[in-house]
Amino acid sequence: MTTCPITTFTTNTRSGSVHEIALKCDKLWAMGQEEAIRRLSVEKRSFFFGTAKQELVSDFSARAARIAASYARFYLEQEQGGKPHLKGRFYWMGLAAFASKQVKCGLDFIPSEPYLTIATPPIAQPAMRVGKNALGKGNFWLFQDIFVWHWFYNQFPEQFDECAPERNAQDCVPQVQVNISSLPWAKEALPVINNLQVTIEIKKAFKLIRQLEGMPASPAKSDMQLTSLMHIADHEQRKILQPLIYEELAFKLVLDAQAIAEVLPFVPLRVAAFSTACDTEKPALRVQMTEGDLYKERDRMKFIDGIARQYHSLMMGQRSYMESTISTIATWRNAV
């Protein structure tokens, strides 16, 4: 797909003249959505004409790495508009960097075409395609949703509360509407996730984020960080991923098969590792799901709660290690 300017303007002929235009909420949301698309795109130039266009990175694993890097940079306040002295307000983003890394691990485990066809027994190929598609779709559309909420707040904090109710993927600037509609899985995904509209969980989370900005370090502040994280976790898991991928029968069957096969060598575990590696032997740096089903919301939220609390414990007790690891993940932003 090709991303184009949000809009163009006819200017007068007077050199150096300036005319200010106040952008309304829909234009600001369009800017954020275009930025989310750009983060997962590379510039391609025509060999014959020299023209350039942006195309999505085709490899799902590379997309997951870029997504992890964007989350990491937000936590570290390295984005445009970031405020290093407020590091920690985007608390969910630090955990999300590890989560998208874990998705990358799952995607890396499944061969890409044509290697899937060559190296994998035919009986296993359909399941692997289903798994790869579901992981890729969930990670991609969660990013299109949650990245833009954070980007908007970071860029336009004073307009956030006013503009949040106006976000709607079906009510954009025309060119951006074309770009969104041409994204992978857009036709099936957008209706399921309510066209990226605001949820009560998002409102609660960003209300707390605003409060965190004025608080000194204290136990009350760390508790609020974890609460804001869990509001966003509720949003991402219940409002985005559950209806988008975990309700699909084919994916449920794949997850059942994975859970059964976990005892076999080289089968990835249902684990979250607080490292750049897919897993670690250090018990304090990993949380494993040993019972329940990932596609069942209650079971998965119990797993997520355990991950979040271990993340919080590590951020309180081993912050230097955690932020160093997040900084490494932040370097993956140009993965291809």
Backbone torsions as a table, in degrees:
resi	resn	phi	psi	omega
1	MET	NA	158.5	179.3
2	THR	-115.4	130.3	175.2
3	THR	-96.7	135.9	-176.7
4	CYS	-117.9	169.7	176.3
5	PRO	-57.1	152.3	177.8
6	ILE	-62.8	-44.0	176.5
7	THR	-161.9	168.9	176.9
8	THR	-124.2	156.3	-176.2
9	PHE	-129.6	142.2	173.5
10	THR	-87.3	125.2	-177.4
11	THR	-105.2	165.3	176.3
12	ASN	-84.4	-179.1	-173.3
13	THR	-97.8	3.6	-177.8
14	ARG	-84.9	119.8	-177.3
15	SER	-64.4	134.3	175.1
16	GLY	79.5	3.6	-179.0
17	SER	-72.8	152.1	-177.9
18	VAL	-128.5	133.7	176.1
19	HIS	-136.3	116.8	-177.7
20	GLU	-83.4	136.7	177.7
21	ILE	-124.7	122.7	178.3
22	ALA	-81.6	119.9	-179.8
23	LEU	-85.0	132.9	179.0
24	LYS	-82.9	174.7	-173.6
25	CYS	-56.2	-42.2	-176.3
26	ASP	-62.8	-35.3	177.9
27	LYS	-70.0	-37.7	179.8
28	LEU	-67.7	-41.3	176.2
29	TRP	-63.8	-37.7	178.4
30	ALA	-61.9	-40.6	177.6
31	MET	-61.2	-42.6	179.3
32	GLY	-65.0	-40.9	-179.6
33	GLN	-66.8	-38.5	176.6
34	GLU	-64.4	-36.1	177.7
35	GLU	-66.4	-39.0	177.4
36	ALA	-62.1	-38.9	177.6
37	ILE	-68.2	-43.4	-178.1
38	ARG	-60.8	-36.8	-178.2
39	ARG	-59.2	-26.5	-176.4
40	LEU	-108.0	20.5	-175.2
41	SER	-122.5	159.4	173.8
42	VAL	-126.8	154.1	179.0
43	GLU	-85.1	128.3	175.8
44	LYS	-116.5	133.4	-179.9
45	ARG	-110.7	138.9	176.0
46	SER	-69.3	128.9	-179.1
47	PHE	-64.0	-37.0	-174.5
48	PHE	-87.0	-38.2	-172.0
49	PHE	-106.4	-13.0	178.0
50	GLY	74.8	4.5	179.5
51	THR	-77.9	150.8	-177.1
52	ALA	-116.1	147.4	173.5
53	LYS	-147.3	159.4	178.8
54	GLN	-96.0	131.7	176.8
55	GLU	-127.4	143.0	177.5
56	LEU	-60.8	139.3	170.9
57	VAL	-59.9	127.4	-173.0
58	SER	-77.9	-28.8	-175.3
59	ASP	-78.9	122.3	-178.0
60	PHE	-61.0	-38.5	-178.9
61	SER	-65.4	-40.8	177.1
62	ALA	-64.4	-38.2	175.9
63	ARG	-61.0	-44.7	-179.2
64	ALA	-61.8	-37.2	177.9
65	ALA	-65.4	-43.5	178.5
66	ARG	-64.3	-40.3	178.5
67	ILE	-63.3	-45.6	177.8
68	ALA	-58.1	-41.0	-179.5
69	ALA	-65.3	-40.8	178.3
70	SER	-64.0	-42.4	176.6
71	TYR	-60.7	-44.7	-178.5
72	ALA	-61.3	-43.1	-179.0
73	ARG	-65.2	-35.6	176.9
74	PHE	-65.4	-45.8	178.2
75	TYR	-57.6	-43.7	-175.5
76	LEU	-77.5	-1.8	-178.6
77	GLU	61.2	37.5	179.0
78	GLN	-97.2	-1.7	179.4
79	GLU	-79.4	160.8	173.9
80	GLN	-57.5	129.5	-176.2
81	GLY	89.6	-5.1	179.6
82	GLY	-65.5	153.3	-178.3
83	LYS	-128.0	94.8	-174.9
84	PRO	-53.3	-31.7	-179.0
85	HIS	-71.8	-10.5	178.0
86	LEU	-105.8	14.1	-178.3
87	LYS	-53.8	131.2	-177.3
88	GLY	113.3	-15.4	178.9
89	ARG	-69.3	-36.1	177.0
90	PHE	-90.9	64.7	-169.8
91	TYR	-67.1	-38.8	179.7
92	TRP	-60.2	-33.9	-176.4
93	MET	-62.2	-34.2	176.7
94	GLY	-64.5	-44.8	176.9
95	LEU	-65.8	-38.5	-178.7
96	ALA	-64.2	-31.1	176.6
97	ALA	-60.2	-43.8	176.6
98	PHE	-67.3	-38.5	-178.1
99	ALA	-64.8	-44.1	179.7
100	SER	-69.4	-31.7	172.4
101	LYS	-60.3	-40.2	179.9
102	GLN	-67.1	-36.7	174.7
103	VAL	-62.5	-41.8	176.9
104	LYS	-57.2	-40.5	178.7
105	CYS	-61.9	-43.9	178.0
106	GLY	-62.5	-40.2	179.1
107	LEU	-69.3	-37.3	178.1
108	ASP	-63.7	-30.9	-179.2
109	PHE	-67.1	-30.6	-177.5
110	ILE	-94.1	120.4	-178.2
111	PRO	-60.8	150.2	173.8
112	SER	-86.1	159.6	173.9
113	GLU	-67.5	143.6	1.8
114	PRO	-88.3	3.2	-174.5
115	TYR	-64.6	-30.1	177.3
116	LEU	-59.4	-43.6	-179.5
117	THR	-68.9	-38.0	-175.3
118	ILE	-75.5	-45.2	-168.1
119	ALA	-99.3	-7.9	-173.3
120	THR	-113.8	135.0	176.9
121	PRO	-56.3	140.9	-177.2
122	PRO	-53.0	-35.3	-177.3
123	ILE	-65.5	-26.1	-177.6
124	ALA	-92.4	-14.8	-173.6
125	GLN	-62.8	-45.6	-179.8
126	PRO	-59.5	-42.3	-179.8
127	ALA	-63.3	-41.3	-179.7
128	MET	-66.9	-37.4	176.9
129	ARG	-64.2	-42.2	178.1
130	VAL	-61.3	-46.7	-179.4
131	GLY	-62.0	-45.1	-179.5
132	LYS	-64.6	-42.5	180.0
133	ASN	-63.2	-43.8	-178.6
134	ALA	-65.6	-45.9	178.7
135	LEU	-62.3	-43.5	179.6
136	GLY	-63.8	-43.6	-178.7
137	LYS	-66.5	-46.8	-178.8
138	GLY	-61.9	-46.4	-179.1
139	ASN	-64.3	-40.9	-178.2
140	PHE	-64.8	-49.1	-174.7
141	TRP	-79.3	-27.0	171.6
142	LEU	-62.7	-40.5	178.3
143	PHE	-64.7	-44.0	178.6
144	GLN	-58.7	-31.0	178.8
145	ASP	-81.3	-63.2	-165.6
146	ILE	-77.0	-33.0	177.6
147	PHE	-59.0	-42.7	-174.3
148	VAL	-69.7	-34.3	175.0
149	TRP	-59.6	-45.8	-178.9
150	HIS	-70.0	-41.1	179.1
151	TRP	-59.2	-45.9	-177.9
152	PHE	-63.1	-47.4	-179.5
153	TYR	-61.2	-39.3	-179.4
154	ASN	-65.8	-38.5	-176.7
155	GLN	-84.7	-41.0	-171.8
156	PHE	-133.3	62.6	-175.1
157	PRO	-59.8	-33.2	-177.8
158	GLU	-72.9	-23.1	-179.0
159	GLN	-96.5	-4.7	-171.1
160	PHE	-61.0	-51.7	-176.2
161	ASP	-62.9	-38.1	179.0
162	GLU	-68.7	-40.2	-171.8
163	CYS	-89.9	-20.0	-176.8
164	ALA	-52.7	-44.8	-178.9
165	PRO	-67.9	-12.8	-176.3
166	GLU	-94.2	-4.5	179.4
167	ARG	-70.3	128.3	-179.8
168	ASN	-161.2	118.3	-177.0
169	ALA	-65.7	-14.2	179.0
170	GLN	-99.5	9.3	-178.5
171	ASP	-139.2	66.5	-175.0
172	CYS	-118.9	171.5	168.1
173	VAL	-54.2	137.1	-172.1
174	PRO	-48.9	-47.4	-177.6
175	GLN	-66.3	-37.9	177.7
176	VAL	-67.8	-35.7	176.7
177	GLN	-59.6	-41.6	177.6
178	VAL	-62.7	-44.2	-178.0
179	ASN	-64.8	-43.6	179.6
180	ILE	-63.6	-43.5	-177.4
181	SER	-65.2	-23.0	-178.5
182	SER	-91.9	0.1	179.6
183	LEU	-70.8	154.9	179.6
184	PRO	-57.2	136.4	177.2
185	TRP	64.2	10.3	-172.8
186	ALA	-58.1	-44.1	-175.1
187	LYS	-61.6	-39.0	-179.6
188	GLU	-87.1	-28.9	-172.5
189	ALA	-81.6	-46.2	-171.2
190	LEU	-59.2	-44.8	177.7
191	PRO	-62.7	-33.8	-176.9
192	VAL	-70.2	-34.1	-179.0
193	ILE	-103.5	25.6	171.6
194	ASN	57.4	37.1	174.8
195	ASN	54.2	33.3	174.3
196	LEU	66.4	23.4	-179.5
197	GLN	-75.6	160.2	-175.5
198	VAL	-65.2	148.8	176.1
199	THR	-121.6	164.7	178.7
200	ILE	-63.2	-31.7	179.3
201	GLU	-65.9	-40.1	177.4
202	ILE	-64.3	-43.6	178.8
203	LYS	-59.6	-45.8	-179.6
204	LYS	-63.3	-43.7	-176.7
205	ALA	-62.8	-46.4	-175.6
206	PHE	-77.1	-22.5	171.0
207	LYS	-64.1	-41.6	177.7
208	LEU	-70.0	-38.2	178.2
209	ILE	-59.5	-41.7	178.3
210	ARG	-63.4	-39.6	178.9
211	GLN	-67.2	-37.4	-179.8
212	LEU	-59.8	-32.3	-175.7
213	GLU	-62.3	-25.4	-178.2
214	GLY	-103.6	10.5	-175.3
215	MET	-104.5	138.2	172.0
216	PRO	-75.7	163.6	177.7
217	ALA	-58.7	130.7	-178.0
218	SER	-170.9	163.2	174.4
219	PRO	-58.0	-35.7	179.5
220	ALA	-64.2	-38.3	179.3
221	LYS	-67.7	-43.5	-179.7
222	SER	-64.9	-36.0	175.6
223	ASP	-63.8	-39.4	-179.6
224	MET	-68.9	-35.4	176.1
225	GLN	-58.9	-46.9	-179.4
226	LEU	-65.4	-38.5	178.9
227	THR	-64.3	-43.0	178.7
228	SER	-63.4	-40.1	177.3
229	LEU	-58.8	-44.8	-176.2
230	MET	-69.6	-30.9	174.6
231	HIS	-63.1	-43.4	178.9
232	ILE	-69.9	-36.7	176.6
233	ALA	-61.5	-40.8	175.9
234	ASP	-60.7	-43.5	179.1
235	HIS	-61.6	-51.6	-174.4
236	GLU	-66.4	-39.5	-175.7
237	GLN	-80.5	-43.9	-173.5
238	ARG	-87.1	-36.2	-173.8
239	LYS	-97.3	-22.1	-178.1
240	ILE	-111.5	-66.4	-170.3
241	LEU	-72.0	-37.8	-178.7
242	GLN	-59.1	-54.9	179.8
243	PRO	-72.4	-26.4	-173.7
244	LEU	-78.1	-42.5	-176.0
245	ILE	-128.5	-33.4	-172.2
246	TYR	-79.3	-10.3	175.7
247	GLU	-90.8	-4.1	-179.0
248	GLU	-77.6	124.0	-176.9
249	LEU	-58.6	-43.8	-177.7
250	ALA	-60.9	-41.0	-179.9
251	PHE	-69.7	-36.1	175.7
252	LYS	-58.4	-43.4	-179.9
253	LEU	-64.4	-38.5	177.6
254	VAL	-64.0	-43.5	179.9
255	LEU	-66.2	-36.0	174.9
256	ASP	-61.3	-44.0	-179.8
257	ALA	-64.2	-40.7	178.7
258	GLN	-62.6	-43.8	-178.8
259	ALA	-61.0	-39.8	179.2
260	ILE	-67.7	-36.6	-173.6
261	ALA	-87.0	-0.2	-176.7
262	GLU	-58.6	-24.9	-179.1
263	VAL	-74.9	-12.6	-177.5
264	LEU	-85.7	152.5	177.7
265	PRO	-62.8	147.2	172.9
266	PHE	69.0	6.8	174.6
267	VAL	-92.6	125.6	-177.1
268	PRO	-64.0	140.6	179.0
269	LEU	-86.0	160.7	172.7
270	ARG	-83.4	86.5	-171.1
271	VAL	-139.4	149.1	170.1
272	ALA	-116.1	123.9	-178.4
273	ALA	-115.3	127.8	179.5
274	PHE	-87.7	68.0	179.5
275	SER	-157.2	173.5	174.7
276	THR	-80.6	-15.2	176.7
277	ALA	-82.3	164.8	-178.4
278	CYS	-71.8	-27.3	178.2
279	ASP	-153.4	167.4	-180.0
280	THR	-146.3	153.8	178.6
281	GLU	-87.5	-3.7	-179.1
282	LYS	-84.4	113.1	-174.7
283	PRO	-56.5	-35.2	-177.4
284	ALA	-70.3	-16.4	-175.8
285	LEU	-105.4	16.6	-179.3
286	ARG	-147.5	150.2	173.9
287	VAL	-132.7	124.8	-176.8
288	GLN	-114.8	139.5	173.8
289	MET	-88.4	119.5	-176.1
290	THR	-114.3	-10.0	177.9
291	GLU	-148.3	157.1	-178.3
292	GLY	90.4	178.0	-177.4
293	ASP	-118.9	133.0	-179.5
294	LEU	-59.7	-33.3	-175.9
295	TYR	-80.6	-9.7	175.4
296	LYS	-87.6	120.8	-172.4
297	GLU	-54.6	-45.0	-177.6
298	ARG	-64.4	-43.1	179.4
299	ASP	-64.4	-44.5	-177.1
300	ARG	-67.8	-38.7	180.0
301	MET	-66.8	-31.1	174.3
302	LYS	-64.4	-41.5	176.8
303	PHE	-63.9	-45.8	-179.7
304	ILE	-62.5	-41.2	179.2
305	ASP	-61.1	-42.0	177.5
306	GLY	-63.7	-41.0	177.8
307	ILE	-63.2	-46.2	-177.9
308	ALA	-61.7	-42.0	-178.7
309	ARG	-70.2	-34.1	175.8
310	GLN	-70.0	-40.7	174.5
311	TYR	-56.7	-47.9	-178.6
312	HIS	-62.1	-43.2	178.8
313	SER	-61.0	-42.8	179.3
314	LEU	-68.2	-37.2	178.4
315	MET	-67.1	-30.0	177.2
316	MET	-78.2	-37.9	-172.9
317	GLY	-103.0	-25.0	-178.3
318	GLN	-134.6	47.5	-174.5
319	ARG	-59.5	-39.1	-178.5
320	SER	-60.2	-46.5	177.5
321	TYR	-62.2	-46.9	-176.3
322	MET	-62.3	-46.0	-177.8
323	GLU	-71.6	-29.6	173.7
324	SER	-65.3	-41.5	178.8
325	THR	-67.5	-42.2	177.0
326	ILE	-61.9	-37.3	178.2
327	SER	-63.1	-37.4	176.6
328	THR	-65.0	-44.7	178.3
329	ILE	-60.9	-33.0	-179.9
330	ALA	-62.8	-19.3	-179.1
331	THR	-80.9	-2.3	-175.9
332	TRP	-88.0	11.3	-168.8
333	ARG	-66.6	-18.0	179.3
334	ASN	-109.5	23.7	-179.4
335	ALA	-61.1	140.8	177.5
336	VAL	-134.7	NA	NA
